[in-house]
Amino acid sequence: MEKPIVFVGGGTGGHVFPALAVLEELKARTAARVVWIGSRSGMEGGLLASRDIPYYGIPTGKLRRYLSLRNLIDVFKIAAGLIAAFFILLRVKPALVFSKGGYVSVPAAVAAYLLGIPVFTHESDIVPGLATRINARFAEKVLTSFADTRDCFRPKEQAKVLHTGNPIRSDLLGGSPAAGRKVVDCPPGRFLVLVLGGSQGSAFLNRLVLEALPRLTALPPLAADSYIAHQMGEANYRGIPSPNYFSTAFFSREMPDVLAAADLVICRAGANTVWELAALGKPSLLIPLPRSASRGDQIENARFFARAGAALMLQEEEADANRLIEILLQLRQNESKLYEMRSRARELARTDAAARIAGLIWERSGGRTGGA
């Protein structure tokens, strides 16, 4: 029996869903056995419960760049996670560890290195997070979504970097525009604007859209043929009756269809979101999280896509209802601009990223069926 491959990552969908895309390709194309190491309290355990994948939860602590008393406590959690990961890997004896990031991935990457197990790590953002920077020291390969990410690593690690693109879930690529319009009650022929704040929603985007809503749905020429579909998030959902408007807490299985139907997407600039939009050729207005609420990764992601002509970028500090309405009106009246954004988005996308990464993993792990 061949040695299994260990996937590690979790905490947020940004670390889990791309790894699941790779896992799906690996299982579909090879005879690989997969084991997953994640956090004890993260979302990944629930997502894997129905997939018949052995799952091991380990203690994990947050890695912070600033002084905090919580750092002292989390040092012990990280040490406990390292010990737990070490003994799990010793027992499982994997051929390779594939890390998709998040704080839980660091103990497993270090433990694998100490045991002489090859480590591949993948970074979705253009600027790597602290977990990936640490993992890169122990990894054999550092896989990236952006080619420019190579420059963010030390010269010693740059030699390990391989630009593969960002893994995209296959189900997102097969949506039906007609079915998506039915989900949000959008009549045929309307210009569908989709507002997404992520699975948890975005309080800022919600306020921004709701402040602009009376004018968005009543102001010619926008009201003549446009329609707003709004994912508000589970914690922030409240039904608001309005013409040419649909709101929901969360799109689940309907998301591929709704995305396929959208003519324009307004959203944050998380790496998975922007790469999914690129794969689908969707023009977008990106409003990234400000540096006051993040490490600035979304700002850099948005700048990259804006410079490439695939999206427009609006800083949160500059965003208000008037500016949002102005941008939407300008785009609605400029079909050539929208066409250009669609084309540039598709040019950036690498829809084969999940298959390519799966193939690299299978080849390095000694798979005998030819890989992906």
Secondary structure, DSSP 8 states (H G I E B T S, - for coil): ----EEEE--SSHHHHHHHHHHHHHHHHHS---EEEEEESSSTHHHHHTTTT--EEEE------SS--HHHHHHHHHHHHHHHHHHHHHHHH--SEEEE--STTHHHHHHHHHHTT--EEEEE-SSS--HHHHHHHHH-SEEEESSGGGGGGS-HHHHTTEEE------GGGGG--HHHHHHHTT--TT-EEEEEE--TT--HHHHHHHHHHHHHHTTSTTHHHHEEEEEE--TTT------TTEEEES--STTHHHHHHH-SEEEE---HHHHHHHHHHT--EEE----GGGSSSHHHHHHHHHHHTTSEEE--GGG--HHHHHHHHHHHHT-HHHHHHHHHHHHHH--TTHHHHHHHHHHHHTT-SS---
